[in-house]
Amino acid sequence: MSEGPSLILVDDEDGLRRVLSLSLADRGWRVRQAAGGAEALALFRAEPAPVVVTDIKMPGMDGLALLREVKKLDPDCEVVLITGHGDIDLAIQGIKLDAADFVTKPIRDDALDIALSRARERRAMRRAIREHTEHLERLVEQKTRELLTAERLAAVGQAVTGLSHSIKNMASGLEGSLFLLRQGLDGDRQAYLEQGYEMLEANVRRLKELSLDMLRFARPQDVRPVPADPSTPARQVAELLGPRARADGLELVLEAPSMGGRVARIDPEAMHRCLLNLTGNALDACRAAGFGPDKPGGRVVIAVSPQPDGGVRYAVTDNGCGISAATREKLFTPFFSTKGETGSGLGLATTRQAVLAQGGTIDIATVEAGKTVFSIIIP
């Protein structure tokens, strides 16, 4: 017969510790007892436990100090804190230190069962996400090795570390959103459910965007230039992003004067993707500069103008946070992103690919103070 799940129970009150130990053993737990933090830490070093249940207030090493030390030894260990009704602030401090949950004295069996169940679910969730992340990393490495046979994808091999980091960040975001959803479901707390759903939705969207960017970057750009109104992609992007820009307190302007029936040979779908990426980045730059409903003035302009050779020029201008000279040199490098954990670093690289595939050029310049201009010229 296999042993039940194990835990270390820590409390300086002998009577409470013994009663809790017997109660937990009756419910299938294999319990090791400790009368203080130092003793519990020694037990943990000798044989780590997946769960530690500890009182917060104890002489010598208290429960919060034990929590810190246990997390150093095994970040996956889940700690449940025991506290009195007057020590809720200490319990909240413990949650900030990554404790799984807390229960208050006098301890009710059902409350402790819920806390232990949540601790085990969190541990299982961490393990599942880690395994999934490792699987994704192995998959990325495998596909990268295959893609490296083509010279044009050598950059992907050099950037595996950056891509793996992006995947880890997204996995961490998914873990956080799932935890909030679990907290909301267990406690019937609508605010937790809404916050968890918003985080989950954002991370799923980021995963989808990363997948699409990788697919576009990994395969040759199949552009099909046709005679078309060059203003159409710009107008579509302005209509698509305009409502969100206005909701965020930003101004999105389209400057596309009449072309007099003039057409240009472009791939409308590819140009739509390019302008969507550049305009989205420009709006993000305005938000990063602090513009919004409480600070008006953020402005993005999409301009379309004919060229003397019969081509067309697209320009996306913003007055956001600006781009340094050192950053400008790296902007079109695959997997380089100025958005931290939220960016894949492939958006501008795929945009450049699409422009080059149409025989065009793309560059970036800073005009006046704080204004950034991305220009695309299709000859």
N, C-alpha and C positions, 0 to 999 in steps of 0.2 A: 504494500500500500504506500503510495507516494505521500510525502509530507506536505502540509498546507503551506501557504505563503508565510514568509517570515517577516518579523519586525522587531525593532528594539524599543522597549518601553522605558521612558526615563521620568522619574519623579522622586523627589526627596521625601515624600510622605509614604511610609512603608505600607500603611493600611490601604490607601487608595491604589498604590501600585499593585498590591497583591490582588485586590478585588478586580481591577481592570485586567490583570494578567489572566485570571481564571475565566472572566467573561469572554475575553478574546480567544482563549484556548478552546472554550466551548463552541465558538463560532468558526473553528478551523484554522486559527492562526498559530504559528510556532513563535512563541514569545521568548525573547531574552530580556532580562530586567537589569536596570542600572539605577543606582540611587543618586546619581549626579552626572553632570556633563562630562567631566574628565573620565569617569568610569565608562560611560556610554561610548566616548570616542575611542577608548582602548578596545572595547568590544567590536566596534565598527572596523577598526584597523585590522583586528585579528580575523574577522569574518564580516565583510560588508553585508548590509541588509538593504532590500529594495525600499523599505519604508521605516522611518523613525517617528515615533510619537513621543513628544517631550513637553514637559511643563516649561513655561517661560521663566518664572521666578524661582530660582534655586540658588543656594549658596555656592560660592566658587564660580565655575563656568555655568552661566545661565543658558536658557534655551536658545536665545538669539546667537550667542557665541558658538554654541554647538551647531546650530544651523549653518553658520558661515564655514566652520571647519569641515562639516560633512559634505557640503557642496564643493569645497576645494578637492576633497578626496574622490567624490563621485557626483558630478553634476546631475546625473539622472536619478539619484536617490530622492524620494519624495518625503518631505517632512510635514507632519501635522502638529500644530502647536496647541497646547492646553493652557487656557488663561482664565483668570477670574473676570467677573463682570466689570470691574473697575479698571481693567488693564487692556481694554480694546485697542488703545493707541499702540501698545506694544505688539499686539497681534497684527495690526495693519502694517506696522514696520516690518514684521516677519514676512507678510505677503509680498512686500516690496523686495525682500531678500530672496524671493522665489520659493517661499513655503507653499505647499499645495493647498492648505486650508487651516482653519483653527476651530476648536470647540471650546465652549465655556463651561466652567464648573457651576453647579454640579453636572457631571457628564451624563447625558442620556445615551443609552445604547444606540437608538436609531440615528442620533446626530453623529455619533462616532462612526457608525457603519457608513453613512453617506460620505463623510470626510475620507474614510479609508478607500471607499469605492472610487471616489474622485481621484485620489492619489494614484491608485492602480491604473485608472484610465489614462491619466496624464503620462504615467511612465510608459504605458503601452503605446500611446500616441507618439511620444518622443521617439521610441524605438522604430515605429512604423515609418515615421517621416524620415528618420535617419537612413533606414534601409532604402526607402524610395529615393532619397537624395543620392545615396551611393550608387543606386541602380542608374539614375539619370547621369551621374558623372561617368560611370563606366560606359554608358551608351554614347555619351558625347565623345569620350576618348576613342571609342571604337569607330564611330562615324568620322571623327577627325582623321584617324589613321587612314581610313579609306579615301577621304577627300584629298589628303595630302598627295595622292598620286597625280593629281592635277595641279600644275604649277600655280594657277590663279587662286587656289585656295590655301596656299602655304601660310597666309596670314591667320587662317583659322587655327592651324596647329599651334602657332605662336601664342594664340590668345585663349587656349583651353582653360588656363587658370582663371582668366577674367570671366569666362562664360560659366565655369563651375561656381565662381563666387556669386554670380547673378542668380543661379539656380538655388544656391544655399539661402540667399536672402529671401527669395520667393517662398522657399519651403518654411523658413522661420516665420514669414508673414502668415502663411497658411496655418501653421501651428498656433499662432496667437489668435487668429480668427476662430479656429475650432474651439480653443479654450474658452473664449468669450461666449460662443454659442452654447457650449456645455454648461457654463455658469448660468446663462440665461434660462436654459431648459430646466436645470435642477432647481433654480430658485424662482422660476416664473417671473424673471425680471426683464421687462420689455426693453429697457435701455441697453442691457447687455446683448440681447438678441439683435437689436438694430445695429449696434456698433460692430458686432461680430459679422453680421451679414454684409455690411458695407466693406469691411476689411476683406472678407472672402471674395466679394464681387470684384474689388480692385485687384486682388492678387490673381484671380482667374483671368481678368482682362490683361494683366501684365504678362502672364504665361502665354496667352494667345498671341499677343503682339510680338513677344520674343520668338515664338515658333514661326509666325509669318515672316518676320524679318530674317530669320535664319534660312527659311526656304527661298526667299527672294535673293539673298546674298549668295547662297550655295549653288544656284543654277544660273545659266546664262540669261541675261535680260532679253526676253523675247518682245522687242518693241516693233510696232507696226505703224510707222508714220503714214498718215493720210491727210489730204487737204481738209482742214477743219478751221472753225472759228477759234483763234487762240484765246479768246476771252472766256470761253465756256468753262474750262477747268477751274479758272480763278473764281468765276461767279459761283460755281457749284460749291467750292471750298468755303467761300464767304457765307453762303446760305447755310452750309452745314455747321460751321463753327460759330456763326453769329449769335445764336441764342445763348449758348454757353458763355461766350465772351461777355454779353450784356449782363447775364446773371452774376458774373464775377466782377462787375463794375468796370469792365474794360471796353475800349472802343475798337471795333474792327471795321476798317474802311476798305472799299474796293475802288480802285482808280483804273477804269478800263474804258477809255474814250472810244468813240465809234471808230472802227477800223475801215469804214467805207466799203464794206463788203469784202475786204481783204481776207485771204485765208493764208495759213501757214501749214507746212508739212510737219505735223507733230503726231505723237501717239497720245490722244486725249486721256486715256485711262492712266498711262504712266505719268503724265504731267499732273493729273489729279492727285496721284499718290505723292508726288514730289512736293507739290504746293501744300498738301494736307500736312505733311511732315514739317515743312519749314514754318508754316503758320502756327501749328501746334507748339513748336519750340518757341516761337516768338511770343505767344501768349504766356507760356510758362516763364519766360524771361521777365515779362511784366509782373507776373505774380511774385516771382522771386525778388523783384525790386520793391515789393511792398504795395504795389498798386492794387486797388480793389474797391469794394463799395464804400469803405471808410476813408479811402485815399484815392480820389479820382485822378485821371491824367494818363493812365496807361493806354497806349495807342499802338495798334498794329495796322500797317497799310500793305495791301496786296496791289501792286501796280503792273499793268500790262501795256507794252508800247511796241510799235513796229520798228524794225531795223532797216537801214538803207539797203541792205542786200536782200531784202525780202523776208528776212527771218523775224523773230520775235524775242523780246526781252521780258522776263518776269522778275520782279523785285519784291522781296518781303522785308519790310522795315519795321523795327520796334524801338521803343525808347526804354527798354528794360534794364537789366543789370549789367549789360555790356559783356564783352569777351576780350580777355587779355591777348596780347600778341603771342605769348607762349601757347595758350590754349588754341588759338586759331590755327596754329601749325599742325595740331593733332586732331582737329575736329572730324576730318573725314577718315581717320584711322579706324579700322574695324575694332569694335569692343571698347573704344574710348568714349566715355560719357561724362558730361558735366552735371548729370542729374543724380549722382550718387547711386543709392540702392534701387531707385525707381527706373533707371534707364538701362537699355540693353547695349547701347553703343553701336547699334547696327542701322539705325534710322537714316543718319546722314550718309553712311557708306552705301546703302542701297539706293538712296536718292542720287548720289553721284554716279553710280553704275547706270541708272536709268537715263540720266542726262547724257553721259558719254556714249551710250548705245544709240542715241539719236544724233550723234555728231556734235553735241553741244558742249558748253563749258559752264562751270559753276564756281563762283568765288564769293568771298566774304570780305566786307570792309566795315570800318567804323567811321561814321561821319558825324561831325559835331560832337557834343558831349553826351555820351551814353547811347547814341543811336547806332544800331547795328543793321546792316543791309546784306541780305543774301541775294545774289543775282544769278539768274539762269539765262543763258542766251542760246537759242536754237537757230542755227543759220538756215 
